[in-house]
Amino acid sequence: MSLPFFLPLLITGVTGVPGYSVFKYLHAKYPKHVTAIRPVRYWPLRDEGIIPLDIEDRKGLVRLMKQKNFKSVLNGAGSCALKSCEMNSVLAYRVNVQSVLNVLEMMGDQEIRLIHLSTDLVFPGKPSGLYTEESPLSPVTMYGKTMALAEEIIMLRYPSAAIFRISLPMGISVNGHAGAIDWILSRFKKNNPATLYFDELRSPFYCEDFNKIVELTLGEKIRGIYHLGSHRHLSLYQIGQIVNKVGGYAPHLLKGCMRKEAGPMPPRAGNVTMSNRKLIEALGVDPFRKWPYLDYHVPDGDQWHYDRPDHMVFHPEMIHKYLYNIPVKCQ
């Protein structure tokens, strides 16, 4: 069987939810042809195909490129730690902008397929949401500002790249407490409260759909900026309700508040939901399933998670069955 032309592939940012998910998916299909790099200090991550190499190590990146002769790169390196980025703008620049410059330097003048992951937080939020790719950027956080700058650099220096502004990837994290689901679970598992916002809305998506979108895009010549989020838009509080109820955790552990009640640090965006129409048209197929997949897992009120019907099962195992993954019988 002949291999796809985009192999071998390099994935950066494997410690993040989307990077780890797409690495596991593509490495399983092409085990000798997909490589990921992770920070040297992140020693617990030792899967086959993952190399300890810091994104700051420019010479190391160049050596790896000469060794592997990559035909494509999925760049998911960066930090979405809002408070850390806000408190240290130098750090934010280094991890979110300099990393992009290092990847471009590694690629040199070779013709390499590049997909770069950006964020919906390049937008400030507006009452109606549903930003399009043409909407003006006005990030309210240092994280969003550095990600917007990274987008600009790529568009100027490597216009053949595809840039995905992603919302919340609903998948498993390497460390067990990164990502939307795992952070919430890390609170509930320890019987600690989780406070989430009523007025920050996102476009969460299943990592299974993300994996297939990346694979399709690697094989196509689409270029430019695209919004990657599912058709269902939810507040962070609603996401917390879903995790709380489906997992069978104590309802009182979930707290809700408005953004302005949480204080100024870090700043929070509002409704940053995005239209995915441009990406669907470019791919020629609609790859998105709504998260959560089942309509009866969608809250219909602020107290929805307190209602636990006897005929339904609420247990941590249900998180994996319905929220990390699309239900098997529905695929």
C-alpha positions in Angstrom: 0.0 0.0 0.0 1.4 3.4 -1.0 1.7 6.0 1.7 0.0 9.4 1.6 2.3 12.1 0.1 2.2 14.2 3.3 4.3 11.6 5.1 6.5 11.7 7.1 4.7 14.1 9.4 6.0 16.0 12.4 3.6 17.0 15.2 4.5 19.7 17.8 2.5 20.4 20.9 1.9 16.7 21.7 1.4 17.6 25.4 -1.8 19.4 24.5 -5.2 17.8 24.0 -5.5 18.2 20.2 -1.8 17.4 19.5 -1.9 14.2 21.6 -5.2 13.1 20.1 -4.1 13.5 16.5 -0.7 11.9 17.2 -2.3 8.8 18.6 -4.7 8.6 15.7 -2.1 9.1 12.9 0.7 7.2 14.5 -1.6 4.2 14.8 -2.2 4.3 11.1 1.3 5.1 10.0 3.5 4.0 12.9 6.9 4.5 11.2 6.0 7.8 9.6 4.6 10.1 12.3 6.8 11.8 14.8 6.0 14.1 17.7 8.3 16.2 19.8 7.7 16.9 23.5 9.5 19.1 26.0 12.6 17.4 27.4 11.4 17.9 31.0 8.1 16.1 30.2 9.7 12.7 30.8 6.5 10.8 31.7 5.4 11.0 28.0 7.4 8.1 26.4 5.1 6.7 23.7 6.8 5.2 20.6 7.3 8.0 18.0 7.6 10.8 20.6 11.0 12.4 20.8 12.2 14.6 23.7 13.1 17.9 22.0 12.3 21.4 23.1 10.6 23.7 20.6 13.1 26.4 21.6 16.0 24.1 20.4 16.4 25.6 16.9 19.5 23.6 16.1 17.8 20.4 17.3 14.8 21.1 15.1 17.0 21.6 12.1 18.9 18.3 12.8 15.6 16.4 13.2 14.4 17.8 9.9 17.5 16.6 8.1 17.2 13.2 9.7 13.5 12.7 9.0 12.9 14.8 5.9 9.4 15.7 7.0 6.9 16.5 4.2 4.3 18.0 6.6 4.1 19.7 10.0 1.2 20.1 12.4 2.2 22.9 14.7 0.2 22.8 17.9 3.0 24.2 20.2 2.1 26.9 22.6 0.6 27.7 25.9 -3.1 28.4 26.6 -2.5 29.0 30.3 -4.3 32.3 30.5 -3.0 33.6 33.8 0.6 32.5 33.2 0.6 34.3 29.8 -1.0 37.4 31.4 1.5 37.6 34.2 4.5 37.0 31.9 4.3 38.5 28.4 7.9 37.4 27.6 6.9 33.8 28.3 3.7 34.2 26.2 5.8 35.5 23.3 8.4 32.7 23.6 5.9 29.8 23.7 3.3 31.2 21.3 5.3 33.3 18.8 9.0 32.3 18.9 7.9 28.7 18.6 6.3 29.5 15.2 9.5 31.3 14.1 11.5 28.3 15.0 9.2 25.9 13.1 9.4 28.1 10.0 13.2 28.3 10.3 13.3 24.5 10.6 11.3 24.2 7.4 13.5 26.6 5.5 12.8 27.0 1.8 11.4 23.4 1.4 7.9 22.9 0.2 6.3 21.4 3.3 2.6 21.2 4.2 2.0 23.2 7.3 -1.1 23.2 9.5 -1.0 25.6 12.5 -3.4 25.6 15.4 -4.6 29.0 16.7 -7.6 29.8 19.0 -11.0 31.3 19.1 -9.6 33.6 21.8 -8.2 35.9 19.2 -11.8 37.4 19.5 -13.1 39.4 22.5 -16.6 38.0 22.5 -19.8 39.6 21.4 -23.5 39.1 22.3 -24.4 37.1 19.1 -21.1 35.3 18.7 -20.6 33.3 15.5 -17.5 35.0 14.3 -16.4 34.4 10.8 -12.8 34.3 9.4 -13.3 37.9 8.2 -14.3 39.2 11.7 -11.7 41.7 13.1 -9.4 40.5 15.8 -9.4 42.1 19.2 -8.1 39.7 21.8 -8.5 40.6 25.5 -5.7 38.3 26.8 -2.0 38.1 26.3 -2.5 34.6 25.1 -4.9 35.7 22.4 -2.7 38.6 21.4 0.4 36.4 20.9 -1.7 33.8 19.0 -3.0 36.5 16.7 0.6 37.7 16.1 1.6 34.1 15.3 -1.2 33.9 12.7 0.0 37.1 11.1 3.6 35.9 10.9 2.5 32.6 9.2 0.2 34.3 6.7 3.1 36.7 5.7 5.9 34.2 5.6 4.2 30.9 4.7 0.9 31.8 2.9 0.4 28.2 1.7 -0.3 27.1 5.4 -3.7 26.2 6.8 -4.5 27.9 10.1 -7.2 26.4 12.3 -8.7 28.6 15.0 -9.9 25.9 17.3 -12.3 26.1 20.2 -12.4 23.6 23.0 -11.1 20.1 22.1 -13.0 17.5 24.1 -10.5 14.8 24.6 -8.1 13.2 27.1 -5.1 15.2 28.3 -1.6 13.7 28.9 -1.3 15.0 32.5 -5.0 14.4 33.5 -5.9 17.9 34.3 -5.4 20.0 31.1 -8.2 20.5 28.7 -11.8 21.4 29.5 -13.1 18.0 30.6 -10.0 16.9 32.5 -9.7 20.2 34.5 -13.4 20.0 35.5 -13.0 16.3 36.4 -9.8 17.1 38.4 -12.0 19.3 40.7 -15.0 16.9 41.0 -12.9 13.8 41.6 -11.3 15.5 44.7 -14.7 16.7 45.9 -13.6 20.3 45.2 -15.9 22.9 43.6 -15.5 24.1 40.1 -16.6 27.6 39.2 -17.4 28.3 35.6 -18.8 31.2 33.6 -22.4 31.7 32.5 -21.3 34.2 29.8 -18.3 32.7 28.1 -19.5 30.6 25.2 -17.4 28.3 23.0 -17.8 25.8 20.2 -16.5 22.5 21.7 -15.7 19.6 19.4 -14.9 15.9 19.6 -11.2 15.1 19.1 -12.3 12.2 16.8 -13.6 14.8 14.4 -10.6 16.9 14.7 -8.3 14.0 13.9 -10.1 13.3 10.6 -10.2 17.0 9.7 -6.4 17.2 10.1 -5.9 14.1 8.0 -8.2 15.5 5.3 -6.4 18.8 5.3 -2.9 17.3 5.1 -4.0 15.7 1.9 -5.6 18.8 0.4 -4.2 22.2 -0.7 -6.5 24.4 1.2 -4.8 27.4 2.6 -5.6 30.4 4.8 -7.6 30.7 8.1 -10.5 28.4 9.0 -12.7 28.1 12.1 -12.8 24.7 13.7 -15.6 24.2 16.1 -18.8 22.1 16.2 -22.3 23.1 15.5 -23.3 23.2 19.2 -22.4 26.2 21.2 -22.2 26.1 25.0 -21.2 28.2 27.9 -18.4 27.0 30.2 -21.1 26.6 32.9 -23.1 24.3 30.6 -20.0 22.3 29.9 -19.5 21.9 33.6 -23.1 20.8 34.0 -22.7 18.1 31.4 -19.5 16.7 33.0 -21.1 16.9 36.4 -24.3 15.1 35.5 -23.0 12.5 33.0 -20.2 11.6 35.4 -22.5 11.3 38.4 -20.7 13.8 40.6 -22.3 15.8 43.4 -24.4 18.6 41.8 -23.5 21.2 44.4 -19.8 21.0 43.4 -20.6 23.1 40.3 -20.7 26.8 40.8 -21.5 29.5 38.3 -20.8 33.2 37.9 -20.5 36.0 35.4 -17.1 37.0 34.1 -17.2 40.3 35.8 -17.6 38.7 39.2 -14.4 36.7 38.8 -12.1 39.6 39.0 -9.8 41.2 36.4 -7.0 38.5 36.3 -6.9 36.9 33.8 -9.3 38.8 31.5 -12.0 36.6 30.0 -13.6 36.7 26.6 -17.3 36.5 26.2 -19.2 34.7 23.4 -16.5 33.6 21.0 -18.6 31.0 19.2 -17.5 30.6 15.5 -19.1 29.8 12.2 -17.5 26.6 10.7 -19.1 27.1 7.2 -15.9 28.1 5.4 -14.1 24.9 6.6 -17.0 22.7 5.7 -17.1 24.2 2.2 -13.3 23.8 1.7 -13.3 20.2 2.8 -16.4 19.4 0.7 -17.9 17.4 3.6 -19.3 18.3 7.0 -17.0 16.5 9.5 -18.6 17.8 12.7 -20.8 15.9 15.2 -22.3 18.1 17.9 -20.7 17.9 21.4 -22.2 16.3 23.3 -23.6 14.0 20.7 -26.8 13.1 22.5 -29.4 15.9 22.8 -30.5 14.7 26.2 -27.0 15.5 27.5 -27.6 19.2 26.7 -28.7 21.4 29.7 -32.0 23.2 29.5 -31.6 25.3 32.6 -29.2 26.3 35.4 -30.4 23.5 37.7 -30.5 20.8 35.0 -27.6 18.8 36.5 -29.5 18.2 39.7 -32.1 16.1 37.9 -31.0 12.5 37.8 -33.7 10.2 36.4 -33.8 6.7 37.7 -33.7 5.1 34.2 -30.4 6.8 33.3 -26.8 5.8 34.4 -24.6 8.6 35.8 -21.1 7.4 36.4 -17.5 8.4 35.6 -17.3 5.7 33.0 -20.0 7.5 31.1 -17.6 10.4 30.6 -15.4 8.2 28.3 -18.4 6.7 26.6 -20.2 9.9 25.7 -18.0 13.0 26.2 -14.4 11.9 25.4 -15.7 9.8 22.5 -18.7 9.7 20.1 -20.9 6.9 21.3 -19.9 3.7 19.3 -23.4 2.9 18.1 -23.7 6.5 16.7 -20.5 6.4 14.6 
